[in-house]
Amino acid sequence: MARTSREIKRRIASISSTQQITRAMEMVAAAKLRKVQDRVASTRPYYERLAGSLAVVLQAVEGSGVELPEIAQRRTGERHCLVVLSSDRGLAGGYNTNVIRRAEAFLQEHPHTELVIVGRKARDYFRRRNRTALAEYVGLGDEPQFRQGMDIGQVILDFYLHGMFDQVAILYTQFINTLTQRVRLRPVLPIQSEIASGSSGPEPVYIFEPSATAVLEELIPLYVNAAIYQSLIEAKASEMAARMNAMAQATDNAEELIEELNKTFHRMRQAQITKEIAEIVGGADALQA
Amino acid sequence: MAVFSLEVLTPERTVVSTEVEYALLPGTDGQFGVLANHQPLMAALGLGIVEFGPLRGKRRKIALGGGFVEMHGNKMVIIARTAELAEEIDVLRAREAKRRAEERLRSQRSDVDTARAQIALQKALLRLKVANDE
């Protein structure tokens, strides 16, 4: 580590400019997080309501003995579709690594899996491994729109109805709070009637207009789109929180490093001065002698 | 008159959360009205107008882009694809959308998706109707 004081000075300058960048990125991520965090709260009720109603209709249709519409029928096959939600940009700590690791584990467990990839990070990762995806979405921006959820949902529904796979799940990062985000697997299709079986007592008897089957057919696409959209929002909030934390950490580390280098710098300067004084004194002594 | 709670949710936000005495809904087989203490109901909704409020007094309107309604124990929830309150509708934008849709329908080019243009036109007309009808 011992170098000239000029080198140390240069390093301090370089680290502080990096620190400025990480601090700015931290603040940008914090601002974006605040925006998308509100939307996590405002999109959850829609999705949860929808899931709850879907369970009621599904039970009613099953109870009535009418044949389920094709889209709601149980499939037992082992062909999966995994929607992987990653981010376009890095510098977000372990955010993308965690998602990708979980995806790899899923692929190990279910070899017959088609991938639908969102985000540049996961796309690049799977491309490098020559793994083709059914569909790829990059550059969705920092504020996911319902349209985007619909576009992805439409593609998945089409493939599902054509029998490309039997099960669909979304791999996303749930936003719990600013410090905690968790990678979660959200099963979407086939519809499970247990989604919201927490109700107590007998279910009230509903009237269905025009019919329970028609309501179910209307609900399922809505549900799939909402599930994807909601996951996109959660993932985006998690990404911003992860980036904010990573950048806060980086800023702190830079601070520590600068302090350390400053100390070294002053120690060296002090040593230099001491040495010079010693030389002067030595010189003076020599003259007097 | 007895009241019930009405909530209109879109994927993006809660559009309305209020107490009403009646609601008029665009069912897929035609308009129907709902009063308080209705039997538990679930219905698919089409493109159309949702009207609600006290029986006497100020009624409010929503341009609904389809969805479905669940009513249960004097709680009505409308899960909408899109929903806009009359006072929120941007009339200029709706007019513009109407003009564009009509143009596309007229052009008869093979790359025009007629079904989509039709829907766009219907939506624009609906929004204009809701906005001007106050």
Chai-1 contact restraints between the chains, C-beta under 6 A:
chainA,res_idxA,chainB,res_idxB,connection_type,confidence,min_distance_angstrom,max_distance_angstrom,comment,restraint_id
A,S42,B,R13,contact,1.0,0.0,6.0,A-B,restraint_1
A,Y46,B,L9,contact,1.0,0.0,6.0,A-B,restraint_2
A,Y46,B,P11,contact,1.0,0.0,6.0,A-B,restraint_3
A,R49,B,V77,contact,1.0,0.0,6.0,A-B,restraint_4
A,R49,B,I79,contact,1.0,0.0,6.0,A-B,restraint_5
A,L50,B,I79,contact,1.0,0.0,6.0,A-B,restraint_6
A,S53,B,E70,contact,1.0,0.0,6.0,A-B,restraint_7
A,F146,B,P11,contact,1.0,0.0,6.0,A-B,restraint_8
A,P204,B,P40,contact,1.0,0.0,6.0,A-B,restraint_9
A,Y206,B,P40,contact,1.0,0.0,6.0,A-B,restraint_10
A,Y206,B,M42,contact,1.0,0.0,6.0,A-B,restraint_11
A,I207,B,Q39,contact,1.0,0.0,6.0,A-B,restraint_12
A,I207,B,L41,contact,1.0,0.0,6.0,A-B,restraint_13
A,F208,B,M42,contact,1.0,0.0,6.0,A-B,restraint_14
A,E209,B,G27,contact,1.0,0.0,6.0,A-B,restraint_15
A,E209,B,A43,contact,1.0,0.0,6.0,A-B,restraint_16
A,P210,B,T28,contact,1.0,0.0,6.0,A-B,restraint_17
A,P210,B,D29,contact,1.0,0.0,6.0,A-B,restraint_18
A,A214,B,A44,contact,1.0,0.0,6.0,A-B,restraint_19
A,V215,B,M42,contact,1.0,0.0,6.0,A-B,restraint_20
A,V215,B,A44,contact,1.0,0.0,6.0,A-B,restraint_21
A,E218,B,A44,contact,1.0,0.0,6.0,A-B,restraint_22
A,E218,B,F68,contact,1.0,0.0,6.0,A-B,restraint_23
A,A226,B,P11,contact,1.0,0.0,6.0,A-B,restraint_24
A,Y229,B,P11,contact,1.0,0.0,6.0,A-B,restraint_25
